[in-house]
Structures are given as structure tokens and as C-alpha cells.
Amino acid sequence: MPADVADWLHRRTFGPPFPSATELLEHKGGTTVSVVVPALDEEATVGQVVLAVVDVLVAKGLVDEVLVVDSGSTDATGSVAAEAGARVVHASEVLPGWPTNGKGAAVWRGVAAATGDVIVLLDADLDPFDPDWVVRLLTPVLTDPAISLVKAAADRPLTVEGVLHPRSGGRVTELVARPLLGLLWPELSGLVQPLSGEICIRRSLFERLPVTTGYGLEIGMLLDAHRIAGLDAIAQADLGERRHRHHPDRALGRMASAVVQAVLERLTEEGALAPDRVRSRDLVQFLRDDDGQLQPSAVAVELERLPPLSSLPAYREARA
């Protein structure tokens, strides 16, 4: 392992024992904290995520608000979140006129609508969910002013047909993101979960970042934060174990394509790749038809870029 990666791991990986929520309050001072949860058709799980944060962390004063961004759910996601204690905003009503599709657009709008100086991003489908994860994500930022972005580090078991496979999750991370970082940004190879959706970030950094929609959000945020704030502004917090849904291979292929595209976009911006080198955004996959013949199926994996919030007059006026 390169010496710089080993040094970063030693200084910027936060693990047990973590302070309690009450102990962390001593470091919070006048800093305000918002938990932002992007959600689309997550009525089954969003309530438990919101309620746990409200009952434990809002009640203790460590978190100041929980905001759920409803991206056009067709189920009761919004009402369930509101009943659990969240402030609910609809993506289409925040900064209208910009793309609204995908998690990146919801996160971008959620930070714009939130009030906190520090933002904790949580996925709405966390099951089981432990509110102590928020404490762990907040610890580096609230105890070290030099840290501006915290990524979750966790074991990711995979459940397939009811069988738990330890450490088998995060296939796009292991097969795509980690090799790309190791080859192109080796100083970032110490991140355990570079694509994790559990993130803590200072508003002052987020509002300077362009935001990639779709599955390019997390890798784009990491690379842009590294470019703007530097490696030492990035840390990771050990959450223990984080379970997630099983996605079929075809869906994982689309995720992987988005991650690669986001990386190639950054290389283009750095001048390391010709602007016209990416010639297609179509991903061709294959299925067998009823006669057993292989048939191609093409899907367009389109990423969009949302501008830094600080560049928008409407945002600056709202924050003034």
C-alpha cells in the first residue's frame, strides 16, 4: 500500500469507540445539522428512518431537522415521512426548471431546501437502520474543522433468496469504482465504500460542487470534493454493517455505466481525455427470447449535470 494511502487511512478513518450523541453535542456549538433523505416510492422504510432520527437525535438536539425530498412517489412516501416527523418537500417545487430525475437531483434540491450548516445524506431504504450511524457520520466533521466530507465505511452483506452472503455486496464498487480509483486517483483507494449513499458534508463544500444525476452522484461528489477541497478534507466513518437490496445484473450494468461515465467526464474536464472520446451513452445488454435466441437490448444511460448551488442567484437570495 502506498505510504500516502496508509497515512490517510490512519488519520482519516474514524472507528469505534465513537462519542455518544450527548457527548458529540459538546462539539456542535452553534452548528446546525440537517438530515436529508431523498425518496421515491419508499413508504415501507422511510418512516422508520425518519422516526429513529427524530425520536433520538432531534430530541437530543444533535440534529435540527429531518427533510425528505419526494421525487414524485406514487405511493404514500410523503405522508408516511411527514407523520414520522419529517419536513417533506417535493422535488418538482424546489428550484424548478432544472432536471428533476434521479437521486442526484433530489439531493441537490434537498440541500437547497435544508437549513443546516452540515448535511447528513441518508438513503430512504435503509433496513435495518441505526440512528447511531448519523452520530458516526457527524463525528469527523464536528470534531475536526479541516474535514468537510465524510463517507460511510461498512461491511455490505448481500441477501439472495433469503440467504445472507457476508461481504458479498457492493459489486459495482468492487468491480468498477475501486479499480478506477486505484488506477486514476490512487490516493483515494483507501475509501472502503466510495459509492456509499450515507454521507456527511458541510454546506460550504456542497454548494460549490456540480451534481451528477443518476448513479453518477456519489462518485462525482467524491471526485469533485477531492478536486476542490483536497484529500485531507475527506474522511470515512465505520458504520459496521449496512444491508441493501439485491439488484439484478442488468440494473448493476446500468449503475456501472453511469459510474464510468461520471469518471470519464472528470477526466475530460482535467484535459486527460479528448472531449469527443465518449461516442455513445447506450448500454447494450442481451436476453434470450422465447425461442432461445440471444437478442440485444439497448438502454441509454444518460447523466445530467446540475450546477453548483452557489452559482444560482435564486439559491443565493434564499440563503441571504
Secondary structure per residue as TSV (DSSP state, phi and psi in degrees):
chain	resnum	aa	ss	phi	psi
A	1	M	-	360.0	132.3
A	2	P	-	-57.7	147.7
A	3	A	H	-61.7	-35.9
A	4	D	H	-69.1	-33.4
A	5	V	H	-69.9	-43.3
A	6	A	H	-61.7	-39.6
A	7	D	H	-65.4	-43.2
A	8	W	H	-63.1	-43.8
A	9	L	H	-57.9	-40.7
A	10	H	H	-67.7	-40.3
A	11	R	H	-90.2	-26.7
A	12	R	H	-119.3	11.3
A	13	T	E	-105.1	119.5
A	14	F	E	-104.2	124.0
A	15	G	-	-133.8	-179.5
A	16	P	S	-58.9	149.3
A	17	P	S	-82.9	136.9
A	18	F	-	-94.2	156.6
A	19	P	-	-67.9	156.6
A	20	S	-	-75.1	168.3
A	21	A	H	-58.4	-40.6
A	22	T	H	-65.3	-42.1
A	23	E	H	-66.4	-37.3
A	24	L	H	-69.5	-25.5
A	25	L	H	-56.9	-31.2
A	26	E	H	-63.8	-25.8
A	27	H	H	-92.4	-15.3
A	28	K	H	-70.2	-43.4
A	29	G	T	58.0	-130.2
A	30	G	T	-90.8	5.0
A	31	T	-	-68.2	134.4
A	32	T	-	-101.7	146.3
A	33	V	E	-125.7	128.3
A	34	S	E	-116.4	135.0
A	35	V	E	-99.8	122.0
A	36	V	E	-113.5	127.7
A	37	V	E	-124.2	104.1
A	38	P	E	-73.5	138.3
A	39	A	E	-146.6	140.3
A	40	L	S	-143.1	110.8
A	41	D	S	54.6	55.2
A	42	E	-	-122.6	37.7
A	43	E	T	-62.1	-24.8
A	44	A	T	-72.5	-25.6
A	45	T	T	-126.1	-23.5
A	46	V	H	-62.2	-34.0
A	47	G	H	-62.6	-42.6
A	48	Q	H	-69.3	-33.6
A	49	V	H	-65.0	-50.3
A	50	V	H	-62.6	-48.9
A	51	L	H	-61.2	-39.2
A	52	A	H	-64.0	-41.7
A	53	V	I	-68.7	-43.2
A	54	V	I	-65.2	-49.0
A	55	D	I	-67.9	-32.1
A	56	V	I	-100.8	-52.6
A	57	L	I	-93.7	-36.9
A	58	V	I	-67.7	-40.6
A	59	A	H	-60.4	-33.1
A	60	K	H	-87.9	-9.6
A	61	G	T	90.7	1.9
A	62	L	S	-75.1	-37.2
A	63	V	-	-109.3	136.0
A	64	D	-	-95.1	-26.2
A	65	E	E	-158.9	153.6
A	66	V	E	-119.1	123.1
A	67	L	E	-121.1	125.1
A	68	V	E	-106.7	128.8
A	69	V	E	-100.8	109.6
A	70	D	E	-87.0	116.9
A	71	S	-	-91.6	34.9
A	72	G	S	93.8	38.9
A	73	S	-	-61.6	145.7
A	74	T	S	-99.7	-2.5
A	75	D	S	-108.3	-158.1
A	76	A	S	-95.1	27.0
A	77	T	H	-51.9	-49.6
A	78	G	H	-62.4	-47.1
A	79	S	H	-69.2	-37.3
A	80	V	H	-63.4	-43.8
A	81	A	H	-64.0	-42.5
A	82	A	H	-64.6	-42.0
A	83	E	H	-63.9	-29.3
A	84	A	H	-79.9	-11.1
A	85	G	T	116.7	8.1
A	86	A	-	-87.1	153.8
A	87	R	E	-86.8	125.3
A	88	V	E	-107.8	129.0
A	89	V	E	-122.0	152.6
A	90	H	E	-101.9	129.9
A	91	A	G	-54.1	-37.6
A	92	S	G	-67.7	-15.1
A	93	E	G	-101.4	-4.8
A	94	V	S	-108.9	124.8
A	95	L	S	48.4	59.5
A	96	P	T	-63.4	155.6
A	97	G	T	100.6	-13.7
A	98	W	S	-103.4	160.4
A	99	P	-	-53.7	139.9
A	100	T	-	-114.8	-0.4
A	101	N	-	-84.1	133.1
A	102	G	S	94.3	167.2
A	103	K	H	-63.9	-40.2
A	104	G	H	-57.5	-42.2
A	105	A	H	-65.3	-36.5
A	106	A	H	-68.7	-42.1
A	107	V	H	-63.7	-45.8
A	108	W	H	-55.1	-46.7
A	109	R	H	-72.4	-34.8
A	110	G	H	-62.8	-43.5
A	111	V	H	-65.2	-39.3
A	112	A	H	-61.7	-37.7
A	113	A	H	-84.1	-22.8
A	114	A	-	-73.2	163.4
A	115	T	-	-107.4	-13.3
A	116	G	-	-72.8	153.0
A	117	D	S	-75.8	-28.8
A	118	V	E	-121.8	135.4
A	119	I	E	-116.0	130.0
A	120	V	E	-108.2	121.6
A	121	L	E	-98.5	127.8
A	122	L	-	-127.7	142.0
A	123	D	-	-74.0	149.8
A	124	A	T	-82.2	-10.9
A	125	D	T	-104.2	20.7
A	126	L	-	-69.6	119.8
A	127	D	S	-154.9	107.0
A	128	P	S	-78.6	162.3
A	129	F	-	-125.2	137.5
A	130	D	-	-118.8	118.4
A	131	P	T	-61.4	-18.3
A	132	D	H	-64.1	-20.3
A	133	W	H	-59.2	-37.8
A	134	V	H	-65.3	-41.5
A	135	V	H	-59.1	-44.3
A	136	R	H	-66.2	-40.4
A	137	L	H	-67.5	-33.1
A	138	L	H	-77.3	-26.6
A	139	T	H	-54.1	-49.6
A	140	P	H	-61.6	-42.4
A	141	V	H	-69.0	-41.5
A	142	L	H	-79.8	-15.5
A	143	T	H	-107.0	-10.1
A	144	D	-	-140.6	107.6
A	145	P	T	-65.4	-14.0
A	146	A	T	-80.3	-13.9
A	147	I	-	-95.6	130.9
A	148	S	-	-121.9	-17.5
A	149	L	E	-136.7	128.7
A	150	V	E	-124.4	124.8
A	151	K	E	-102.2	146.2
A	152	A	E	-72.6	139.0
A	153	A	E	-113.4	132.8
A	154	A	E	-162.8	155.0
A	155	D	E	-76.2	142.7
A	156	R	-	-128.1	87.0
A	157	P	-	-70.0	158.1
A	158	L	E	-122.4	130.3
A	159	T	E	-104.7	120.6
A	160	V	E	-125.1	118.4
A	161	E	T	52.4	42.4
A	162	G	T	81.4	-0.6
A	163	V	E	-104.2	126.7
A	164	L	E	-87.7	125.5
A	165	H	E	-111.5	102.5
A	166	P	T	-58.8	139.0
A	167	R	T	56.9	26.4
A	168	S	-	-104.9	-0.2
A	169	G	-	-84.6	-179.1
A	170	G	-	67.5	43.8
A	171	R	H	-67.7	-36.8
A	172	V	H	-67.2	-35.6
A	173	T	I	-60.4	-51.6
A	174	E	I	-72.3	-33.7
A	175	L	I	-94.4	-19.3
A	176	V	I	-126.4	-62.1
A	177	A	I	-64.6	-47.7
A	178	R	H	-64.2	-44.9
A	179	P	H	-60.5	-39.7
A	180	L	H	-64.6	-44.5
A	181	L	H	-64.1	-41.8
A	182	G	H	-61.6	-34.4
A	183	L	H	-82.8	-37.7
A	184	L	H	-107.0	-34.7
A	185	W	-	-132.3	67.8
A	186	P	G	-60.3	-23.4
A	187	E	G	-66.0	-16.6
A	188	L	G	-96.0	5.2
A	189	S	T	-73.7	-5.5
A	190	G	T	-82.1	-5.9
A	191	L	-	-74.3	125.6
A	192	V	S	-72.6	-42.6
A	193	Q	-	-130.8	76.5
A	194	P	T	-63.0	-20.7
A	195	L	T	-100.8	10.3
A	196	S	-	-59.6	140.5
A	197	G	S	-88.5	-6.8
A	198	E	-	-92.1	110.6
A	199	I	E	-139.8	145.4
A	200	C	E	-120.6	131.4
A	201	I	E	-145.6	140.4
A	202	R	E	-71.7	139.1
A	203	R	H	-57.1	-38.7
A	204	S	H	-59.3	-27.4
A	205	L	H	-87.0	-47.3
A	206	F	H	-56.5	-41.5
A	207	E	T	-70.2	-6.1
A	208	R	T	-97.7	-6.3
A	209	L	S	-94.3	134.7
A	210	P	-	-69.1	149.7
A	211	V	E	-119.2	126.2
A	212	T	E	-88.9	134.0
A	213	T	-	-81.3	172.1
A	214	G	G	66.8	-155.0
A	215	Y	G	-77.7	3.2
A	216	G	G	-86.9	-0.4
A	217	L	H	-58.1	-57.9
A	218	E	H	-67.8	-43.4
A	219	I	H	-68.2	-36.4
A	220	G	H	-64.7	-42.8
A	221	M	H	-62.4	-42.5
A	222	L	H	-62.8	-49.5
A	223	L	H	-67.2	-37.8
A	224	D	H	-70.2	-37.8
A	225	A	H	-64.4	-40.0
A	226	H	H	-62.1	-42.5
A	227	R	H	-67.3	-41.3
A	228	I	H	-83.7	-43.5
A	229	A	H	-106.1	-20.0
A	230	G	-	93.7	162.3
A	231	L	G	-61.2	-38.3
A	232	D	G	-70.5	-13.2
A	233	A	G	-83.8	-3.8
A	234	I	E	-108.4	137.3
A	235	A	E	-140.0	173.6
A	236	Q	E	-138.3	148.6
A	237	A	E	-122.9	132.2
A	238	D	E	-78.3	115.2
A	239	L	E	-95.9	-1.6
A	240	G	E	88.5	-102.9
A	241	E	E	-125.6	133.5
A	242	R	-	-127.9	112.8
A	243	R	-	-88.9	153.2
A	244	H	B	-146.9	168.2
A	245	R	-	-71.3	153.4
A	246	H	-	-86.6	124.9
A	247	H	-	-105.1	139.7
A	248	P	-	-67.2	161.5
A	249	D	H	-57.7	-37.7
A	250	R	H	-62.6	-40.7
A	251	A	H	-67.0	-39.7
A	252	L	H	-63.4	-33.9
A	253	G	H	-62.4	-40.8
A	254	R	H	-67.1	-39.3
A	255	M	H	-60.7	-46.3
A	256	A	H	-61.9	-41.6
A	257	S	H	-60.5	-41.1
A	258	A	H	-65.4	-41.2
A	259	V	H	-61.9	-45.7
A	260	V	H	-63.1	-43.1
A	261	Q	H	-59.8	-43.9
A	262	A	H	-61.9	-39.0
A	263	V	H	-65.8	-44.8
A	264	L	H	-64.0	-35.2
A	265	E	H	-61.7	-42.1
A	266	R	H	-67.3	-38.2
A	267	L	H	-63.7	-38.3
A	268	T	H	-62.8	-44.4
A	269	E	H	-65.4	-29.3
A	270	E	T	-82.0	-4.3
A	271	G	T	82.1	10.4
A	272	A	S	-90.1	-5.7
A	273	L	S	-142.0	137.2
A	274	A	-	-62.9	138.6
A	275	P	T	-57.6	-28.7
A	276	D	T	-98.5	13.4
A	277	R	-	-70.8	-34.5
A	278	V	-	-80.7	111.3
A	279	R	-	-103.4	-13.5
A	280	S	-	-154.7	145.5
A	281	R	-	-108.6	12.2
A	282	D	E	-83.8	135.9
A	283	L	E	-108.4	120.5
A	284	V	E	-97.5	122.0
A	285	Q	E	-122.4	167.0
A	286	F	E	-128.1	140.9
A	287	L	E	-129.6	159.7
A	288	R	E	-98.1	135.7
A	289	D	-	-82.4	-175.8
A	290	D	T	-62.3	-21.6
A	291	D	T	-92.8	4.3
A	292	G	S	83.2	9.8
A	293	Q	-	-90.1	140.9
A	294	L	E	-72.8	129.3
A	295	Q	E	-125.6	132.0
A	296	P	E	-74.1	146.8
A	297	S	E	-136.2	115.2
A	298	A	E	-103.0	135.5
A	299	V	E	-130.7	136.5
A	300	A	E	-83.5	123.5
A	301	V	-	-103.0	92.1
A	302	E	-	-98.9	127.6
A	303	L	-	-107.9	144.7
A	304	E	-	-122.6	156.2
A	305	R	E	-114.8	129.2
A	306	L	E	-100.1	140.4
A	307	P	-	-72.9	160.7
A	308	P	-	-56.1	138.0
A	309	L	G	-57.6	-35.7
A	310	S	G	-65.4	-15.1
A	311	S	G	-86.7	-5.1
A	312	L	-	-98.3	120.7
A	313	P	H	-56.2	-39.7
A	314	A	H	-61.7	-38.1
A	315	Y	H	-69.0	-45.4
A	316	R	H	-62.5	-39.6
A	317	E	H	-66.1	-40.0
A	318	A	H	-66.8	-32.4
A	319	R	H	-85.2	-14.9
A	320	A	-	-67.6	360.0
